[in-house]
Amino acid sequence: MELDPLLLSRIQFAFVVSFHAIFPVFTIGLASWIALLEFLHYRTGSPVYEKLSKFWIRVFAVVFGMGVVSGIVMAFQFGTNWSAFSLSAANFLGPVLSYEVVTAFFLEATFLGVLLFGRDKVPRGAHLFAACMVALGTMISSFWILAANSWFHTPAGVELVDGTFHVTSWLQAIFNPSLPYRFAHMALASFITGGIVVAGVSAWYLVSGRNPETSKKALKITVIMLAIATPLQMVMGDLHGLNTFEHQPVKVAAMEGHWETKSGAPLVLFGIPDEAQETNHYEVAIPKLGSLILTHSLDGEVTGLDSVPAEDRPPVAIVFWSFRVMVGLGVLFIAVSLTAAVQLFRGRLFDSRRLLRLMSWMIPLPFIAVLAGWFVTEIGRQPWMVYGMLRISDAVTPSLSGWMALTTLIGYVAVYAVVFGAGLYYLRRVVIGGPDPIEEKAASPVGRPKRPLSAAHAPEDHDVRLAGA
Amino acid sequence: MELIDLTLIWIGIIGLGMFMYVLMDGFDLGVGILFPFAPDDQSRDLMMMSVAPVWDGNETWLILAGAGLLAAFPLVYAVFLPALYLGVFLLLAGLIFRGIAFEFRFKSNKNRRWWDRSFSIGSTVAAFAQGAVVGAYIQGFEVVDRQYAGGAFDWLSLFTVMTGLGVVTGYALLGATWTVMKTEGETQTWATRVSKRLLIAVFAFFIVVSLWTPLAKPHVMQTWLDGMQWLWIFPLLTTLVSLWVWRGLKRGHQATPFIGSMLLFGLFYVGLLISMWPYAVPPDFTFWDAASDPGSQLFLLLGMLFLIPIVLMYTAFNYWVFRGKVRLGAYDH
């Protein structure tokens, strides 16, 4: 079998970017959470906020570390595997990515040092400032990377001359049509992801009868936040979808499973898309609802996949199914968040053991929802690198051979397996270790010399404490 | 835009960014390279703690170099990375294993040895790969139609292995003199001893590379012969600075060996640029051939002029917060 460098490069990019994406999507939310805790601690002086912040900083240190190391890979993927694209789009992509580095990466990386290791070395205000700068850095970073990413989907402000993009308007190129929707959708996704993880961990502590004071405080704040953010995300997602319908109707056709362009299109709830026969098997659909959602009219015309030749269509089944996974999980998040909020206001949340247990099981789900959303939007962009302007087949590195791409693909899978395995193992230990108990003063035990601890150090005696708990 | 040569300004900015990277990640990669040779675990704890708050910021300069090249000299980005495809993977894998070791090492008890290895092997591989990149740059690239057209292993030759080892040794010197500056007692004594040996080794590499490069590359030979009168100040300065570092180590100075080692790197760096001038992708493409649109260079430049000083300011703040000798338990909380 001939190894295809294009296919292998696509798999590699999908793998490294998916692996990378789960970390920032969590740390963006978590950084704001830590900044909030530091602010509350600064204002009230309450040790509860301090213990909470210290605990979540330990988690943050591990996750951020994995995000940084996997992010460096991303900075070079465009060059190693997509050099034709790099050369073609550098005039736009280069400055945007460089702005991300100088406005965000340095901010995060530098103030992270103060946040992790500087609590006793700088005044309290400066430590709070560092926490805010890390949070701000993560937000700025997501703005730039989404500006670049949105431009792939809705390119604007450029002209393509002899295979090279030249920027005609920076304002239009950066604030391209899909950026506001994508940015709002992603920012909410980050807060929801962070919120569900914080709520899930706190709920787990409450169910296990540990750290009640800190966990109740954390759960209360996150449940209120989630009850606002999750329904808002549904609205935002809908607006993002309508924006996509305007600019990339073929992607929406794949998401919805619409093969034919027609007015009064149904909303397909379930079906098995068949690309060869251009139809859905076992389709379950609600008549006319598709048109109503997308065009706000029962008889509005909805573009189908047949509007473009087969070679210009994305793979339908994976886009169709990823979309359903994302929406389904979103609905679940809304239901659980609202239920939890109701229980909170009835004063019963902390005793609702089944609900708390459900929330702790939900921890992996926002990551799956986010990845499913990325699959929808990125696979739905195929076969285009830059939508309507540059095909992925014209973007790959010409000198790349199949075995080279395969070698690094296997290499990255192996390296990331180690990183991810170790990361999860140590995160588990941090979470089992839990926040420091409130009453205990930070005195080191007699007879054991103090040794330097990294920010993410889990107490060595956690097993003993657990056994005693 | 004829009044200002944007490309020239960008050579300066990218040059500065790469140099910042080489110095700053140089010393913390160097600490990693020396890790297995440290006298005991306590020294290793100290060495790692001395770079833990700053390594992430240091490594960010590499990302800036990558993104900056894409922005200002896309041809460099689009030729170097495919040409060094497998080397780039080694570099990134090395940086990954080095980076995660910081968080995981201090949290593990029984697996500590593995993270020690992850830290030192990762650092060494990353340093070697960077040295090989320098060697490959001197060697030149086969380019057809503005895309790399050579083979997968063109970058790997006797010459690039030698430059790779040279950079490993050089980073180790930076790491050793940094350790001299940041530690006391037994660790410092050991670091001083190691620094001396490394200084000799670095000087030896300097001589070999300085002779080999012009002999292999007639274009470099020509540059040096033409600039005979003033260019020879570089070998002279290198010798003087090396002697200054040596003297600092002999007399137990705290900071001068590290400052001197950074100066040595500065001299090598400027020397390399002069030798290769004006080629960005040798043997055919100059920096001006490799440049992006003037509009793109200008758009980014306007931000950079304002942002880079801010970045330097808070980077300095970070180093200032963690100034002085590192102590055990200093970051405990």
Interface residues (C-beta under 8 A of the other chain):
Chain A: K54 A61 V62 G65 M66 V68 V69 S70 G71 I72 V73 A75 F76 F78 G79 T80 S83 A84 S86 L87 A90 N91 F92 L93 G94 P95 L97 S98 Y99 E100 V101 V102 T103 F105 F106 L107 A109 T110 F111 L112 G113 V114 L116 F117 G118 R119 D120 K121 V122 H166 V167 W170 T397 P398 S399 L400 S401 M404 T407 T408 G411 Y412 V415 V418 V419 A422 G423 Y426 R429 V430 A442 S444 P449 K450 R451 P452 L453 S454 A455 A456 H457 A458 E460
Chain B: D45 L46 M48 M49 A52 P53 V54 D56 G57 E59 T60 L62 I63 L64 G66 A67 G68 L69 L70 A71 A72 P74 L75 Y77 A78 V79 F80 L81 P82 A83 Y85 L86 V88 F89 L92 A93 L95 I96 F97 G99 I100 F102 E103 F104 R105 F106 K107 S108 N109 R146 Q147 Y148 A149 G150 A152 S292 D293 G295 S296 F299 L300 G303 M304 L307 I308 V311 Y314 T315 F317 N318 V321 F322 L328 G329 A330 Y331 D332 H333
